[in-house]
């Protein structure tokens, strides 16, 4: 009677049934946003950001910083101006993803815009 055989079988079976729930090793790219005048482009970017943020356990401030890093073209100019104006007027900086979305939607999605789902 061999004592190693059942153990080896048990480990092999466990290895076959093992599910990788460790998400930390997966690299996800934060999408860039240019600040086009197309509301749909902004809403698509926002949705992609939501998916990335739901995947990672980032702090609210890190979400804001990660999103701002990926602004290009008009979006980065607008974001920079917004931050400068807030500092000059003594307003607190934007520190949550929800606040950032609210500000960015005001800039890139007209209030009358309707999106078909």
N, CA and C atoms as a LAMMPS dump frame, in Angstrom:
ITEM: TIMESTEP
0
ITEM: NUMBER OF ATOMS
351
ITEM: BOX BOUNDS ff ff ff
-5.0000000000000000e+02 5.0000000000000000e+02
-5.0000000000000000e+02 5.0000000000000000e+02
-5.0000000000000000e+02 5.0000000000000000e+02
ITEM: ATOMS id mol type element x y z
1 1 1 N 0.848 -1.181 0
2 1 2 C 0 0 0
3 1 3 C 0.895 1.247 0
4 2 1 N 0.716 2.127 -0.945
5 2 2 C 1.525 3.332 -1.059
6 2 3 C 0.791 4.507 -0.425
7 3 1 N 1.473 5.238 0.458
8 3 2 C 0.819 6.369 1.125
9 3 3 C 0.885 7.633 0.285
10 4 1 N 1.807 7.694 -0.7
11 4 2 C 1.935 8.901 -1.509
12 4 3 C 0.866 9.03 -2.569
13 5 1 N 0.305 7.947 -3.012
14 5 2 C -0.651 7.98 -4.109
15 5 3 C -1.921 8.774 -3.8
16 6 1 N -2.602 8.531 -2.671
17 6 2 C -3.809 9.323 -2.409
18 6 3 C -3.517 10.808 -2.25
19 7 1 N -2.39 11.12 -1.634
20 7 2 C -2.064 12.546 -1.475
21 7 3 C -1.849 13.204 -2.832
22 8 1 N -1.085 12.527 -3.694
23 8 2 C -0.822 13.092 -4.999
24 8 3 C -2.126 13.273 -5.781
25 9 1 N -2.988 12.272 -5.703
26 9 2 C -4.276 12.372 -6.387
27 9 3 C -5.076 13.557 -5.833
28 10 1 N -5.063 13.719 -4.534
29 10 2 C -5.79 14.817 -3.909
30 10 3 C -5.282 16.169 -4.368
31 11 1 N -3.962 16.313 -4.428
32 11 2 C -3.384 17.582 -4.887
33 11 3 C -3.707 17.845 -6.351
34 12 1 N -3.621 16.81 -7.175
35 12 2 C -3.939 16.975 -8.594
36 12 3 C -5.392 17.378 -8.783
37 13 1 N -6.276 16.725 -8.036
38 13 2 C -7.697 17.058 -8.131
39 13 3 C -7.925 18.494 -7.665
40 14 1 N -7.271 18.884 -6.57
41 14 2 C -7.411 20.258 -6.086
42 14 3 C -6.898 21.256 -7.122
43 15 1 N -5.794 20.917 -7.78
44 15 2 C -5.234 21.809 -8.796
45 15 3 C -6.193 21.966 -9.972
46 16 1 N -6.856 20.889 -10.356
47 16 2 C -7.81 20.967 -11.477
48 16 3 C -9.034 21.797 -11.115
49 17 1 N -9.411 21.775 -9.856
50 17 2 C -10.618 22.478 -9.413
51 17 3 C -10.318 23.875 -8.879
52 18 1 N -9.053 24.253 -8.866
53 18 2 C -8.656 25.548 -8.322
54 18 3 C -9.112 26.675 -9.238
55 19 1 N -9.683 27.689 -8.647
56 19 2 C -10.136 28.857 -9.397
57 19 3 C -9.308 30.048 -8.931
58 20 1 N -8.759 30.791 -9.869
59 20 2 C -7.931 31.945 -9.55
60 20 3 C -8.822 33.15 -9.283
61 21 1 N -8.951 33.522 -8.03
62 21 2 C -9.734 34.705 -7.653
63 21 3 C -8.841 35.893 -7.325
64 22 1 N -7.535 35.744 -7.496
65 22 2 C -6.601 36.821 -7.205
66 22 3 C -6.57 37.775 -8.398
67 23 1 N -7.215 38.896 -8.254
68 23 2 C -7.315 39.853 -9.357
69 23 3 C -6.161 40.843 -9.374
70 24 1 N -5.364 40.854 -8.306
71 24 2 C -4.303 41.846 -8.204
72 24 3 C -3.235 41.72 -9.27
73 25 1 N -3.064 40.534 -9.85
74 25 2 C -2.001 40.338 -10.827
75 25 3 C -2.414 40.772 -12.235
76 26 1 N -3.67 41.101 -12.441
77 26 2 C -4.142 41.494 -13.766
78 26 3 C -3.895 42.982 -13.981
79 27 1 N -3.293 43.294 -15.102
80 27 2 C -3.033 44.695 -15.449
81 27 3 C -4.21 45.214 -16.267
82 28 1 N -4.714 46.37 -15.87
83 28 2 C -5.809 46.98 -16.612
84 28 3 C -5.365 48.372 -17.044
85 29 1 N -5.642 48.697 -18.269
86 29 2 C -5.265 49.994 -18.819
87 29 3 C -6.379 51.002 -18.554
88 30 1 N -5.99 52.145 -18.019
89 30 2 C -6.936 53.244 -17.82
90 30 3 C -7.12 53.91 -19.191
91 31 1 N -8.352 54.02 -19.674
92 31 2 C -8.546 54.608 -21.005
93 31 3 C -8.307 56.117 -21.018
94 32 1 N -7.768 56.591 -22.119
95 32 2 C -7.543 58.026 -22.294
96 32 3 C -8.848 58.699 -22.711
97 33 1 N -8.963 59.988 -22.388
98 33 2 C -10.119 60.769 -22.835
99 33 3 C -9.631 62.112 -23.346
100 34 1 N -10.04 62.456 -24.578
101 34 2 C -9.566 63.673 -25.232
102 34 3 C -10.422 64.899 -24.971
103 35 1 N -11.654 64.709 -24.596
104 35 2 C -12.518 65.867 -24.393
105 35 3 C -13.199 66.307 -25.668
106 36 1 N -13.571 65.348 -26.477
107 36 2 C -14.283 65.669 -27.725
108 36 3 C -15.659 66.23 -27.399
109 37 1 N -16.248 66.86 -28.392
110 37 2 C -17.578 67.453 -28.188
111 37 3 C -18.692 66.422 -28.354
112 38 1 N -18.344 65.152 -28.378
113 38 2 C -19.307 64.07 -28.527
114 38 3 C -19.684 63.524 -27.149
115 39 1 N -20.918 63.764 -26.686
116 39 2 C -21.316 63.283 -25.358
117 39 3 C -21.194 61.77 -25.217
118 40 1 N -21.431 61.068 -26.306
119 40 2 C -21.34 59.605 -26.267
120 40 3 C -19.91 59.151 -25.968
121 41 1 N -18.931 59.863 -26.497
122 41 2 C -17.528 59.524 -26.239
123 41 3 C -17.21 59.691 -24.751
124 42 1 N -17.722 60.771 -24.142
125 42 2 C -17.492 60.951 -22.707
126 42 3 C -18.167 59.841 -21.905
127 43 1 N -19.417 59.543 -22.205
128 43 2 C -20.156 58.531 -21.443
129 43 3 C -19.525 57.152 -21.58
130 44 1 N -18.993 56.856 -22.747
131 44 2 C -18.297 55.579 -22.942
132 44 3 C -17.023 55.535 -22.092
133 45 1 N -16.256 56.639 -22.074
134 45 2 C -15.05 56.717 -21.248
135 45 3 C -15.406 56.542 -19.775
136 46 1 N -16.45 57.226 -19.334
137 46 2 C -16.868 57.133 -17.928
138 46 3 C -17.222 55.688 -17.561
139 47 1 N -17.934 55.017 -18.452
140 47 2 C -18.329 53.624 -18.196
141 47 3 C -17.101 52.723 -18.1
142 48 1 N -16.14 52.922 -18.984
143 48 2 C -14.904 52.139 -18.924
144 48 3 C -14.161 52.393 -17.619
145 49 1 N -14.153 53.642 -17.186
146 49 2 C -13.501 53.967 -15.91
147 49 3 C -14.211 53.255 -14.761
148 50 1 N -15.538 53.246 -14.805
149 50 2 C -16.317 52.547 -13.77
150 50 3 C -15.93 51.072 -13.71
151 51 1 N -15.782 50.446 -14.864
152 51 2 C -15.409 49.037 -14.902
153 51 3 C -14.034 48.811 -14.28
154 52 1 N -13.085 49.669 -14.599
155 52 2 C -11.744 49.555 -14.012
156 52 3 C -11.806 49.766 -12.508
157 53 1 N -12.519 50.806 -12.073
158 53 2 C -12.58 51.108 -10.644
159 53 3 C -13.331 50.04 -9.865
160 54 1 N -14.322 49.417 -10.483
161 54 2 C -15.035 48.329 -9.812
162 54 3 C -14.152 47.097 -9.669
163 55 1 N -13.164 46.977 -10.521
164 55 2 C -12.25 45.848 -10.496
165 55 3 C -11.197 46.005 -9.41
166 56 1 N -10.78 47.24 -9.168
167 56 2 C -9.743 47.534 -8.175
168 56 3 C -10.359 48.229 -6.968
169 57 1 N -9.711 48.113 -5.86
170 57 2 C -10.175 48.748 -4.624
171 57 3 C -9.392 50.041 -4.389
172 58 1 N -9.557 50.995 -5.282
173 58 2 C -8.838 52.269 -5.178
174 58 3 C -9.554 53.214 -4.225
175 59 1 N -8.774 54.083 -3.582
176 59 2 C -9.374 55.16 -2.79
177 59 3 C -10.015 56.156 -3.748
178 60 1 N -10.903 56.98 -3.224
179 60 2 C -11.572 57.983 -4.061
180 60 3 C -10.559 58.951 -4.667
181 61 1 N -9.583 59.378 -3.876
182 61 2 C -8.586 60.319 -4.388
183 61 3 C -7.748 59.674 -5.493
184 62 1 N -7.428 58.402 -5.337
185 62 2 C -6.648 57.715 -6.369
186 62 3 C -7.456 57.597 -7.655
187 63 1 N -8.749 57.37 -7.553
188 63 2 C -9.613 57.312 -8.746
189 63 3 C -9.55 58.629 -9.507
190 64 1 N -9.665 59.72 -8.779
191 64 2 C -9.627 61.053 -9.41
192 64 3 C -8.281 61.263 -10.094
193 65 1 N -7.203 60.934 -9.404
194 65 2 C -5.868 61.145 -9.976
195 65 3 C -5.622 60.251 -11.179
196 66 1 N -6.03 58.989 -11.095
197 66 2 C -5.845 58.08 -12.229
198 66 3 C -6.635 58.539 -13.445
199 67 1 N -7.859 58.997 -13.226
200 67 2 C -8.67 59.481 -14.347
201 67 3 C -8.035 60.727 -14.963
202 68 1 N -7.61 61.662 -14.134
203 68 2 C -7.037 62.92 -14.639
204 68 3 C -5.735 62.68 -15.401
205 69 1 N -4.971 61.697 -14.993
206 69 2 C -3.71 61.391 -15.685
207 69 3 C -3.954 61.022 -17.141
208 70 1 N -5.104 60.433 -17.417
209 70 2 C -5.392 59.973 -18.78
210 70 3 C -6.128 61.001 -19.636
211 71 1 N -6.354 62.198 -19.112
212 71 2 C -6.928 63.254 -19.946
213 71 3 C -5.877 63.709 -20.942
214 72 1 N -6.314 63.957 -22.166
215 72 2 C -5.438 64.494 -23.202
216 72 3 C -6.16 65.64 -23.89
217 73 1 N -5.452 66.348 -24.72
218 73 2 C -6.024 67.397 -25.561
219 73 3 C -6.896 68.367 -24.743
220 74 1 N -8.112 68.588 -25.209
221 74 2 C -8.987 69.566 -24.555
222 74 3 C -9.331 69.173 -23.125
223 75 1 N -9.482 67.882 -22.847
224 75 2 C -9.875 67.436 -21.51
225 75 3 C -8.843 67.84 -20.463
226 76 1 N -7.561 67.72 -20.757
227 76 2 C -6.528 68.075 -19.768
228 76 3 C -6.46 69.59 -19.582
229 77 1 N -6.663 70.333 -20.65
230 77 2 C -6.675 71.797 -20.545
231 77 3 C -7.845 72.23 -19.663
232 78 1 N -9.01 71.661 -19.924
233 78 2 C -10.194 72.002 -19.147
234 78 3 C -10.016 71.602 -17.672
235 79 1 N -9.505 70.381 -17.417
236 79 2 C -9.312 69.905 -16.041
237 79 3 C -8.315 70.805 -15.297
238 80 1 N -7.219 71.14 -15.956
239 80 2 C -6.206 72.002 -15.334
240 80 3 C -6.806 73.358 -14.987
241 81 1 N -7.57 73.936 -15.918
242 81 2 C -8.204 75.232 -15.673
243 81 3 C -9.209 75.144 -14.53
244 82 1 N -9.951 74.073 -14.492
245 82 2 C -10.918 73.862 -13.421
246 82 3 C -10.217 73.798 -12.058
247 83 1 N -9.114 73.063 -11.983
248 83 2 C -8.361 72.944 -10.725
249 83 3 C -7.784 74.293 -10.297
250 84 1 N -7.234 75.043 -11.257
251 84 2 C -6.677 76.37 -10.956
252 84 3 C -7.778 77.297 -10.451
253 85 1 N -8.921 77.316 -11.125
254 85 2 C -10.032 78.181 -10.715
255 85 3 C -10.537 77.825 -9.317
256 86 1 N -10.598 76.537 -8.998
257 86 2 C -11.053 76.109 -7.666
258 86 3 C -10.074 76.59 -6.595
259 87 1 N -8.77 76.465 -6.873
260 87 2 C -7.761 76.937 -5.903
261 87 3 C -7.873 78.44 -5.703
262 88 1 N -7.994 79.179 -6.794
263 88 2 C -8.068 80.643 -6.713
264 88 3 C -9.291 81.121 -5.949
265 89 1 N -10.399 80.407 -6.113
266 89 2 C -11.625 80.84 -5.445
267 89 3 C -11.759 80.257 -4.035
268 90 1 N -10.759 79.481 -3.62
269 90 2 C -10.787 78.927 -2.267
270 90 3 C -11.669 77.692 -2.117
271 91 1 N -12.132 77.137 -3.24
272 91 2 C -12.93 75.905 -3.183
273 91 3 C -12.024 74.713 -2.907
274 92 1 N -12.587 73.698 -2.301
275 92 2 C -11.841 72.468 -2.063
276 92 3 C -11.589 71.759 -3.379
277 93 1 N -10.482 71.043 -3.481
278 93 2 C -10.247 70.271 -4.709
279 93 3 C -11.259 69.135 -4.839
280 94 1 N -11.438 68.67 -6.035
281 94 2 C -12.322 67.528 -6.274
282 94 3 C -11.604 66.287 -5.77
283 95 1 N -12.247 65.585 -4.833
284 95 2 C -11.576 64.462 -4.179
285 95 3 C -12.299 63.128 -4.328
286 96 1 N -13.451 63.112 -5.007
287 96 2 C -14.158 61.841 -5.184
288 96 3 C -14.481 61.632 -6.655
289 97 1 N -14.575 60.379 -7.033
290 97 2 C -14.922 60.017 -8.396
291 97 3 C -16.308 60.541 -8.762
292 98 1 N -17.263 60.458 -7.835
293 98 2 C -18.608 60.965 -8.121
294 98 3 C -18.595 62.466 -8.39
295 99 1 N -17.821 63.23 -7.606
296 99 2 C -17.716 64.672 -7.85
297 99 3 C -17.054 64.956 -9.196
298 100 1 N -16.034 64.171 -9.524
299 100 2 C -15.354 64.363 -10.796
300 100 3 C -16.308 64.071 -11.953
301 101 1 N -17.067 62.999 -11.859
302 101 2 C -18.034 62.672 -12.916
303 101 3 C -19.056 63.789 -13.079
304 102 1 N -19.527 64.323 -11.971
305 102 2 C -20.531 65.391 -12.022
306 102 3 C -19.975 66.611 -12.775
307 103 1 N -18.754 66.999 -12.453
308 103 2 C -18.127 68.155 -13.104
309 103 3 C -17.876 67.878 -14.584
310 104 1 N -17.363 66.697 -14.871
311 104 2 C -17.04 66.374 -16.262
312 104 3 C -18.303 66.24 -17.114
313 105 1 N -19.352 65.693 -16.541
314 105 2 C -20.618 65.595 -17.295
315 105 3 C -21.15 66.977 -17.638
316 106 1 N -21.027 67.911 -16.696
317 106 2 C -21.485 69.284 -16.976
318 106 3 C -20.717 69.874 -18.157
319 107 1 N -19.451 69.495 -18.283
320 107 2 C -18.619 70.04 -19.358
321 107 3 C -18.837 69.341 -20.7
322 108 1 N -19.088 68.043 -20.679
323 108 2 C -19.064 67.273 -21.918
324 108 3 C -20.393 66.645 -22.33
325 109 1 N -21.4 66.694 -21.459
326 109 2 C -22.703 66.12 -21.809
327 109 3 C -23.761 67.205 -21.604
328 110 1 N -24.36 67.699 -22.682
329 110 2 C -25.388 68.735 -22.535
330 110 3 C -26.56 68.233 -21.685
331 111 1 N -27.173 69.132 -20.937
332 111 2 C -28.273 68.744 -20.051
333 111 3 C -29.454 68.166 -20.832
334 112 1 N -29.614 68.558 -22.085
335 112 2 C -30.723 68.053 -22.899
336 112 3 C -30.405 66.717 -23.577
337 113 1 N -29.155 66.218 -23.428
338 113 2 C -28.746 65.005 -24.117
339 113 3 C -29.497 63.791 -23.59
340 114 1 N -30.016 62.993 -24.516
341 114 2 C -30.713 61.766 -24.148
342 114 3 C -29.97 60.596 -24.784
343 115 1 N -29.723 59.586 -23.994
344 115 2 C -28.973 58.425 -24.481
345 115 3 C -29.892 57.224 -24.568
346 116 1 N -29.994 56.67 -25.782
347 116 2 C -30.736 55.415 -25.962
348 116 3 C -29.885 54.275 -25.421
349 117 1 N -30.507 53.408 -24.68
350 117 2 C -29.756 52.26 -24.17
351 117 3 C -29.995 51.038 -24.987
